[in-house]
Amino acid sequence: MKKGTFGILLIALMLSFGCRVEAKESNTIKTGIYANDINLSGMTEAEANAAVETYVEGLKETEITLIAGGDHEVVVTAQDLGIAWGNPELVKNALEVGTRGNVVQRYKMLKDLEHDSLVYPIELTFDIQAINDVLASKCVKYDKKAVNVSLKRENGEFTVVEGQTGHVLDVESSIDTINNFLTGEWDHQPCSIQLDILTAEPVGSAEELSQVKDVLGTFTTSYATSGSSRSANVANGCKLINGVTLYPGEEFSTYKTVSPFSEANGYYMAGSYLNGKVVDSLGGGICQVSTTLYNAVLLSELEVTERHNHSMIVSYVDPSADAAIAESSGKDFKFVNNTDYPIYIEGYTKDKRITFNIYGKETRDPGHKVRYESEVLEVIEPPADIIYADASQPIGYVVSDSAHIGYKAKLWKIVTENGTEVSRSEVNSSNYKMVPRSATVGTATGDPAAYEEIMAAIGTGSVSHVKDVIAILTAQSASNSVEIGEQ
């Protein structure tokens, strides 16, 4: 046998023996293999997985500072951002080192490991939804909205109020910025990340606003019969709307402008409609504000995008000419400035009358006139009174709610050109609940005769008759008390 051939056979035998030994140890990772800085040498699959998971777990409390608008620092942890181990196949790959390929390839791999370590990078992933939630809850609050150039009206004159530049967090872009940095550049140490901030420029200019001179529409309603609390609510709501500048295409929300309905925002308890009854609530009377504005908007021929009628009829405008707002039912009055120029809303109260003027640039022909007519389609009279007997209250106790006539109505817009009617179109239709008069009457008494009389009165179904009977019983009771005293 030739010398070269013998050498090859000897190497083959050695490799074969070595591979048999390695086969016995194939359930552990070869010496010289790492996951980042973690030495996996001699570990089983379970041990290696545990080692890497422990490492990732240790990263969860690492602080990451997010730089939001105005250089505000928001400190969160990697756990807040949803850190997780992204390549768990790393361990299986490490186990297979030196077990794949032919004899020579496996031998060479093992020899290489004696001189140079094999390092597998630990890949991390982050939860996009978690990042979004952190930005939304902790960073967006530092946004500074741009303040548009606006108008102020004092003593019958307009002045321009300069706007202010703002800054807004670009959430989508910032999510990518955070994720890309943490998965590609992060050294697993505490760090800072500058979020993506957009500059928000104010809308408008003095030149644009100089064109706002004409009254496009004006409307007034009276609240002369209102008490002090309701009157204060009407004045407060009017004040909150007064001074709004609306640019072309912008939408105005009455509810957003006058809410929240709280004492801190200037409101008092006053009557309002709820489930067919008049109840006291903070801000009662605010719907007269939205209704007055609604009519001024109609006369200005601006685009109404949301309007609701009251549940029951109101007295300060014709049927279908009202606009209710309500927090509980989500009602709002909204409109869009559909003109080509800015508009300015002026609101004021005087002598228990509320007025809204809408200023803009008049582009309608001088001969163009618009008016609105209410058409009552049906009147629904309430039936007999509803009376509830309350045995927990004494005779003489009466709490009543007024009746409300039901209506079905439409509002029509009539346009004339130079005195001639050219169009008549339906603006809205409204249904108002009919609510019968009701009363809760106390019936508790130690006098059987009085009890029979009050129950008989309740049986008539007339609140007025019940009140008459109560007056008689009260007078008799007082008379009996006097006679007893004289004896």
Secondary structure, DSSP 4 states (H G I P E B T S, - for coil): --HHHHHHHHHHHHHHHHHHHHHHTTTSPPTTEEETTEE-TT--HHHHHHHHHHHHHHHTT-EEEEE-GGG-EEEEETTTTT-EES-THHHHHHHHTTSSS-HHHHHHHHHHHHHS-EEEPPPEE--HHHHHHHIIIIIGGG-B--B--EEEEETTEEEEE--B-EEEE-HHHHHHHHHHHHHHT--SS-EEEEPPEEEEPPP--HHHHTT--EEEEEEEEE-TT--HHHHHHHHHHHHHHTTEEE-TT-EEEHHHHH---STTTT--EEEEEETTEEEEEETTTHHHHHHHHHHHHHHHT-EEEE----SS--SSS-TT-----BTTTTB--EEE--SSS-EEEEEEEETTEEEEEEEE---S-TTEEEEEEEEEEEEE---S-EEEEEEEEETT-EEEE--B-EEEEEEEEEEEETTEEEEEEEEEEEEE--B--EEEEEEE-S-HHHHHHHHHHHHTT-HHHHHHHHHHHHHHHHHHHHHHHH-
